[in-house]
Amino acid sequence: MSEVQIPKRTLVTLMNALSSGVVPRRGLEYIAVGRKKETETFVNDLEDTAAGGGAFRFISGRFGNGKSFMTQMVRNYAMDRGFSVMDADLAVNRRLTGTKEEGLNTYRELVKNTAYRQRPDGGAMEAILQGWLADARKRIATRDGISSDEVSAASVERELRGITASMSSMQFYQDFIRAVAGYCADSMAGNDDSPRLKWLKGEYRLKGESRAETGIANIIWDDNWYEFIKLWAEFFVCLGFKGMVVFIDEGVVLYKIQNRTARSNNYERLLSMFNDIMQGKSSHLSMYVCGTPEFIEDPNRGLYSYEALRSRLVTGRYENGYDNYLGPVINLRPLTDEEIFVLIRRIRDLHEQRYGYESGIDDAMMEEYLRVVLGNVISTTMVTPREITRDFISLLDTLHQNPDASFDDMVNNRSVEGTDNPDDIIEDLEV
């Protein structure tokens, strides 16, 4: 049994997610193997982000090969080191731009999934605002010699504008700060249904409605939502965070857009965001977009079909087959057999810890399991870590619940003694 004892809640969440073939939010550090060079790149990106810069990278890998796992690892690492994060999966109704609020829907999803170390599961935007408001009222009360309840909304707004003065030249700053200040005033007045919060979440569809309810003429919309992502990044830095990291998964959704014009419009938006960050027009902001190799490299429908993106992302002429982890595209290679072995050994230990038992499965048995799994496919690249770990947990579950079951028989698909042959069962049914 593993000597490393994991908190029960983290352990259960981790194992439940892995057994379902999904990437867990918690406990990834206990099963992380390989990816050393990729991890070093992300750590360097965070250092650049904290210094006022940022990075924009595409993470490429086929389904089940570790893209979501890698980004979740970076997400957790960033939060642990004082960054705020946002993440969203693209979908049919969530793209970068569109005629039916698809870009705005992505903004809404990103804001909804705002997280930081104390609120790692998302929904943290309002908590961050409330935390700052409480601290600001205490500071003002101490400075002015009054109680926190006596602090006025006007004093809070002055405090807010003072700490965000460095943002004043940013586009839409005035609207953004008016919304934040208005939310603070609503909260101080006991209004839990603040229209300014609705505005910050991008939930207004009509400028007239926004003007009537919030006094703000502009609204967050499909064509400007990225500007507000930049505002959030800088605002969070003013509140004490080191920067903000944004993760956009399922980039293949853009690749699957049937209408060529709509697909090109999304690629153009992606290009403008890429240029903005890489040219230093934003600060304290990094963004990672995940997708399959086809999403990036297909010359007919992928990013390579959009010449301006292809020229920025295509492999350099001098790489000559070597991996480059410092370029705009990080290609996640399959884990080696040795790394996969380390992974399933850790999963065995975690399974034993969760259920408090000794499985009796030694290294030789796990080597046999991998030999069988990898021997049953044409190419080792056709089986993914997700499939291997999910099936291995299923094997452990079955063996734990059935003490008479044989590891060797199950791994080699031998029939359990006394079980009818499937052909015999079919014949009986036909009779």
C-alpha positions in Angstrom: 0.0 0.0 0.0 1.2 3.5 -0.8 3.1 5.3 1.9 1.7 8.6 0.7 -1.6 9.2 2.4 -4.1 11.3 0.4 -7.0 13.2 2.0 -10.1 11.0 1.7 -12.2 13.5 -0.3 -9.3 14.1 -2.8 -8.7 10.3 -3.1 -12.4 9.5 -3.8 -12.8 12.4 -6.3 -9.6 11.3 -8.1 -10.5 7.6 -8.4 -14.1 8.3 -9.4 -12.9 10.6 -12.2 -10.3 8.2 -13.5 -12.6 5.3 -13.5 -15.1 7.3 -15.6 -12.4 8.3 -18.1 -12.5 12.0 -17.2 -9.8 14.3 -15.9 -10.2 15.0 -12.1 -10.0 18.5 -10.7 -8.2 17.3 -7.6 -5.2 15.1 -6.8 -3.5 15.2 -10.2 -0.1 15.6 -8.6 -0.4 12.1 -7.2 -0.5 10.4 -10.6 1.5 12.8 -12.8 4.2 11.1 -14.7 6.5 12.3 -17.5 5.9 15.6 -19.3 8.9 17.2 -17.6 9.8 19.4 -20.5 6.2 20.5 -21.1 5.9 21.3 -17.4 9.0 23.4 -17.5 7.6 25.5 -20.3 4.4 26.2 -18.4 6.3 27.1 -15.3 8.3 29.6 -17.3 5.1 31.0 -18.8 3.7 31.7 -15.4 6.9 33.5 -14.4 6.6 35.7 -17.5 2.9 36.3 -16.7 3.7 37.4 -13.1 6.3 39.8 -14.5 3.6 41.5 -16.7 3.9 39.5 -19.9 2.1 36.4 -20.9 2.0 33.5 -23.4 -0.3 32.0 -25.9 0.2 28.3 -26.8 -1.7 25.6 -28.5 -1.6 22.2 -26.8 -2.0 19.4 -29.4 -2.7 15.8 -28.8 -5.2 13.2 -29.9 -8.2 12.2 -27.8 -7.2 10.6 -24.5 -3.5 11.4 -24.8 -3.3 13.9 -21.9 -4.3 17.4 -23.1 -7.0 17.9 -20.5 -4.8 16.3 -17.9 -1.9 18.6 -18.7 -4.0 21.7 -18.7 -5.6 20.7 -15.4 -2.2 20.2 -13.9 -1.1 23.7 -15.1 -4.4 25.1 -13.8 -3.8 23.7 -10.3 -0.2 24.7 -10.3 -1.1 28.3 -11.3 -3.8 28.6 -8.5 -1.3 27.2 -5.9 1.1 30.0 -6.8 -1.3 32.9 -6.6 -2.9 33.2 -10.0 -6.5 33.4 -10.9 -7.7 31.1 -13.7 -10.6 30.8 -16.1 -11.5 27.8 -18.3 -14.2 26.8 -20.8 -14.8 24.0 -23.2 -15.9 25.1 -26.7 -19.1 23.6 -27.9 -21.7 24.1 -30.7 -23.0 27.2 -28.9 -19.6 28.3 -27.5 -17.1 29.5 -30.0 -14.9 32.5 -30.3 -17.4 34.4 -32.5 -20.7 33.8 -34.2 -24.1 35.2 -35.2 -26.0 33.6 -32.2 -23.9 34.9 -29.3 -21.4 32.0 -29.5 -18.5 34.2 -28.5 -20.4 35.8 -25.7 -21.4 32.4 -24.4 -17.7 31.5 -24.2 -17.1 34.6 -22.2 -20.0 33.7 -19.8 -18.5 30.2 -19.4 -15.1 31.6 -18.6 -16.4 34.0 -16.0 -18.6 31.4 -14.5 -15.5 29.1 -14.1 -13.3 31.8 -12.5 -11.3 30.1 -9.8 -8.4 30.6 -7.4 -6.7 28.6 -4.7 -9.5 29.0 -2.1 -12.2 28.4 -4.7 -10.6 25.8 -7.0 -13.9 24.5 -8.5 -15.0 27.7 -10.1 -17.7 30.3 -9.3 -15.2 32.5 -7.6 -15.8 35.8 -9.3 -18.3 37.1 -6.8 -16.3 35.7 -3.9 -13.3 37.7 -5.1 -15.3 40.9 -5.3 -16.8 40.3 -1.9 -13.4 39.6 -0.4 -11.9 42.8 -1.8 -15.0 44.8 -0.6 -14.7 43.5 2.9 -11.0 44.3 3.1 -11.5 47.8 1.5 -14.2 48.7 4.1 -11.8 47.7 6.9 -9.0 49.8 5.4 -11.2 52.8 4.9 -12.7 52.5 8.4 -9.3 52.3 10.1 -8.0 55.2 8.1 -11.0 57.4 8.8 -11.6 56.3 12.3 -15.1 55.0 11.7 -16.8 51.6 11.8 -17.0 49.5 8.7 -20.8 50.0 8.6 -20.2 53.7 8.3 -18.1 53.4 5.2 -19.8 55.0 2.2 -20.1 53.5 -1.3 -18.4 56.7 -2.6 -15.4 56.0 -0.4 -15.3 52.4 -1.7 -15.4 53.6 -5.3 -12.6 56.1 -4.7 -10.5 53.2 -3.2 -11.4 51.1 -6.2 -10.4 53.7 -8.7 -7.2 54.3 -6.8 -5.9 50.8 -6.9 -6.9 50.4 -10.6 -5.4 53.7 -11.8 -2.9 51.7 -13.9 -5.8 50.3 -15.9 -7.4 53.6 -16.8 -6.0 53.6 -20.4 -7.5 50.2 -21.2 -10.5 50.0 -23.5 -13.8 49.8 -21.6 -12.1 50.5 -18.3 -14.7 53.2 -17.3 -17.6 50.9 -18.0 -15.9 48.0 -16.2 -15.1 50.0 -13.1 -18.5 51.6 -12.9 -20.0 48.0 -13.0 -17.6 46.8 -10.2 -18.3 50.0 -8.1 -22.0 49.6 -8.7 -21.9 46.0 -7.6 -20.1 47.0 -4.4 -22.7 49.7 -3.7 -25.5 47.2 -4.3 -23.9 44.7 -2.0 -23.4 47.3 0.8 -27.1 48.2 0.4 -28.1 44.5 0.8 -29.2 44.1 -2.8 -28.3 40.5 -3.6 -29.7 40.7 -7.1 -27.3 43.3 -8.5 -27.8 44.3 -12.1 -24.2 45.3 -12.2 -23.2 41.7 -11.5 -25.5 40.7 -14.4 -23.6 43.2 -16.5 -20.2 41.8 -15.5 -21.3 38.3 -16.4 -22.3 39.4 -19.9 -26.0 38.7 -19.4 -27.4 41.9 -21.0 -28.4 41.6 -24.6 -29.7 45.2 -25.2 -27.8 48.4 -24.6 -31.0 50.2 -23.7 -31.8 47.7 -21.0 -28.3 48.0 -19.6 -28.5 51.8 -19.6 -31.8 51.7 -17.8 -30.8 49.2 -15.1 -27.1 50.0 -14.6 -26.5 53.4 -16.1 -23.9 51.8 -18.4 -24.4 52.3 -22.1 -22.1 49.7 -23.4 -22.5 45.9 -22.9 -20.2 42.9 -23.1 -20.9 41.4 -26.5 -19.7 38.9 -29.1 -17.3 41.3 -30.7 -15.7 42.8 -27.6 -15.7 40.0 -24.9 -11.9 39.4 -25.2 -11.3 43.0 -24.1 -13.0 42.2 -20.9 -10.9 39.1 -20.3 -7.9 41.5 -20.4 -9.6 43.8 -18.0 -10.3 40.9 -15.6 -6.7 39.9 -15.8 -5.4 43.3 -14.9 -8.1 43.8 -12.3 -7.2 40.6 -10.5 -3.6 41.7 -10.4 -4.7 45.0 -8.7 -6.5 42.9 -6.1 -3.3 40.9 -5.3 -3.2 38.0 -7.8 0.0 37.4 -9.8 -1.9 37.2 -13.1 -4.6 35.2 -14.9 -4.4 32.1 -17.0 -7.2 31.2 -19.4 -7.7 27.6 -20.7 -9.9 26.9 -23.7 -10.4 23.2 -24.4 -12.1 21.3 -27.3 -10.6 23.5 -30.0 -11.7 20.8 -32.4 -15.2 22.4 -32.3 -13.9 25.2 -34.5 -12.4 22.6 -36.9 -15.8 21.0 -37.2 -17.7 24.2 -38.2 -19.2 23.3 -41.6 -19.6 26.8 -42.9 -16.3 28.0 -44.3 -16.9 31.7 -43.6 -18.0 31.0 -40.0 -14.9 28.9 -39.5 -12.6 31.5 -40.9 -14.2 34.2 -38.7 -13.4 32.1 -35.6 -9.8 31.6 -36.8 -9.5 35.3 -37.4 -10.6 36.0 -33.9 -8.2 33.4 -32.6 -5.4 35.1 -34.6 -6.2 38.5 -33.1 -6.1 37.1 -29.6 -2.8 35.3 -30.4 -1.3 38.5 -31.8 -2.5 40.6 -28.9 -0.9 38.5 -26.2 2.3 37.7 -28.2 2.9 41.3 -29.1 2.5 42.4 -25.5 -0.7 44.4 -26.0 -2.1 42.6 -23.0 -0.4 42.0 -19.6 -0.5 39.5 -16.8 -2.4 37.2 -19.1 -1.6 33.7 -20.6 -3.9 31.6 -22.7 -3.8 27.9 -23.7 -6.0 26.4 -26.4 -6.2 22.6 -26.6 -7.1 20.6 -29.7 -6.3 17.6 -31.8 -3.5 17.5 -34.4 -6.1 17.8 -37.2 -7.5 21.0 -35.6 -4.1 22.6 -36.0 -2.4 20.9 -39.0 -5.2 20.0 -41.5 -4.5 22.2 -44.5 -8.1 22.2 -45.6 -10.0 22.9 -42.4 -7.5 23.3 -39.6 -5.6 26.3 -38.4 -3.1 25.7 -41.2 -5.9 26.5 -43.7 -5.8 30.1 -42.4 -2.5 31.4 -43.8 -1.9 34.0 -41.2 -2.1 31.3 -38.5 -0.2 28.7 -40.4 2.7 31.1 -40.9 2.9 31.5 -37.1 2.4 27.9 -36.0 4.1 25.8 -38.7 7.2 23.9 -37.5 10.5 25.7 -38.1 12.7 24.4 -40.9 15.5 23.6 -38.5 13.6 21.4 -36.0 14.3 18.3 -38.1 11.9 16.0 -36.2 13.0 17.2 -32.7 10.4 18.3 -30.2 10.2 22.0 -29.5 8.5 22.9 -26.2 9.2 26.6 -26.5 7.2 27.3 -29.7 3.5 28.3 -30.0 2.4 24.6 -30.4 3.2 22.0 -27.8 2.7 18.5 -29.3 2.0 16.0 -26.5 3.8 12.8 -27.3 2.4 9.5 -26.0 3.7 8.3 -22.7 6.5 5.7 -22.9 5.8 2.2 -21.8 7.9 2.9 -18.7 5.9 6.0 -17.8 2.6 4.1 -18.2 3.9 1.4 -15.9 4.7 4.0 -13.2 1.2 5.4 -13.7 -0.7 2.1 -13.2 1.5 1.2 -10.2 0.5 4.5 -8.6 -3.2 3.8 -9.4 -2.8 0.3 -7.8 -1.5 2.0 -4.6 -4.3 4.6 -4.6 -6.9 1.9 -5.1 -5.5 0.0 -2.2 -5.6 3.1 -0.1 -9.1 4.0 -1.0 -10.5 0.6 0.0 -8.0 -0.3 2.7 -6.7 -3.6 1.4 -3.7 -5.3 -0.2 -4.4 -6.2 -3.8 -1.6 -8.7 -4.1 -0.8 -7.4 -7.6 3.0 -7.1 -8.0 5.2 -5.5 -10.6 5.4 -8.7 -12.7 1.6 -8.9 -12.9 1.3 -5.3 -14.0 4.0 -5.9 -16.6 1.9 -8.7 -17.9 -1.2 -6.5 -17.9 0.6 -3.9 -20.1 2.1 -6.6 -22.3 -1.4 -7.9 -23.1 -3.0 -4.4 -23.5 -0.2 -3.1 -25.8 0.0 -6.4 -27.7 -3.6 -6.3 -28.6 -3.3 -3.1 -30.7 -1.7 -2.6 -34.1 0.3 0.4 -32.8 0.9 1.5 -29.2 -0.2 5.0 -30.2 -3.7 3.6 -30.7 -4.2 3.0 -27.0 -4.3 6.0 -24.7 -3.4 6.5 -21.0 -7.1 7.3 -20.4 -8.1 3.9 -21.7 -5.4 2.0 -20.0 -6.0 3.6 -16.6 -9.8 3.3 -16.8 -9.6 -0.4 -17.7 -7.0 -1.1 -15.0 -9.2 0.5 -12.4 -12.1 -1.7 -13.6 -9.9 -4.7 -13.3 -8.9 -3.7 -9.7 -12.6 -3.2 -8.8 -13.5 -6.6 -10.1 -10.7 -8.4 -8.4 -11.4 -6.6 -5.1 -15.1 -7.5 -5.2 -14.5 -11.1 -6.3 -11.7 -12.7 -4.2 -12.0 -15.9 -6.1 -11.3 -14.2 -9.4 -7.9 -14.8 -11.1 -5.8 -11.9 -12.2 -4.2 -14.0 -14.9 -7.6 -15.3 -16.2 -9.1 -11.9 -16.4 -6.1 -10.2 -18.1 -5.9 -13.0 -20.7 -9.7 -13.1 -21.1 -10.1 -16.7 -20.0 -13.6 -17.8 -19.1 -14.5 -18.1 -15.5 -15.0 -21.7 -14.5 -18.7 -22.7 -14.7 -19.7 -19.9 -17.0 -21.4 -21.0 -20.2 -19.7 -20.6 -23.5 -21.4 -17.6 -25.4 -22.0 -19.8 -28.4 -23.8 -22.4 -26.3 -26.0 -19.6 -24.8 -27.0 -18.4 -28.3 -27.8 -22.0 -29.3 -30.0 -22.4 -26.3 -31.9 -19.2 -27.0 -32.4 -20.2 -30.6 -33.9 -23.5 -29.4 
